[in-house]
Amino acid sequence: MNKETGETVGAVNFIRSEQSPMGLFRIASGVPCDYALEQASTVLGCVHKLIQAGLVDEDGDMIWAAFYLSEFAKAIVDDVNLGLKTT
């Protein structure tokens, strides 16, 4: 592990169910934090484009896709934060 950048801990779930206390997906542990943040940034760029297209085209499916992708990106950032606190 790189002590300067840390690694993801694999503790954050996303796409949570109201019927279950855990999420459908979880961030993988052991990913270098700098790489994980780079991927979160890429996902957020896609979210931005989906929201723009969804609003212009009045396409609810694009907005829902953006919603789920933003939750995914947030989970990455939250898990990175936990990883950085443990180094």
KASULDA-V460222 format. One record per backbone hydrogen bond with DSSP energy under -1.0 kcal/mol. NH is the residue of the N-H (numbers start at 0). CO is the residue of the C=O. E is the energy in kcal/mol with one decimal. If there is no record, write none. Layout:
{{NH & CO & E} {NH & CO & E}}
//
This chain:
{{5 & 1 & -2.6} {7 & 30 & -2.6} {13 & 24 & -2.3} {23 & 14 & -2.0} {24 & 13 & -2.1} {26 & 11 & -2.2} {29 & 7 & -2.8} {32 & 5 & -2.0} {35 & 31 & -2.4} {36 & 32 & -2.6} {37 & 33 & -1.6} {38 & 34 & -2.1} {39 & 35 & -2.3} {40 & 36 & -2.2} {41 & 37 & -1.8} {42 & 38 & -2.4} {43 & 39 & -2.5} {44 & 40 & -1.8} {45 & 41 & -1.7} {46 & 42 & -2.3} {47 & 43 & -2.3} {48 & 44 & -1.8} {49 & 45 & -2.7} {50 & 46 & -2.6} {51 & 47 & -2.2} {52 & 48 & -2.6} {53 & 49 & -2.9} {54 & 50 & -2.4} {55 & 51 & -2.3} {56 & 52 & -2.7} {58 & 53 & -2.0} {62 & 58 & -1.4} {63 & 59 & -2.5} {64 & 60 & -2.2} {65 & 61 & -2.3} {66 & 62 & -2.2} {67 & 63 & -2.3} {68 & 64 & -2.5} {69 & 65 & -2.4} {70 & 66 & -1.7} {71 & 67 & -1.9} {72 & 68 & -2.5} {73 & 69 & -2.4} {74 & 70 & -2.1} {75 & 71 & -1.9} {76 & 72 & -2.3} {77 & 73 & -2.8} {78 & 74 & -2.4} {79 & 75 & -2.5} {80 & 76 & -2.3} {81 & 77 & -1.9} {82 & 78 & -2.3} {83 & 79 & -2.6} {84 & 80 & -1.6}}
//
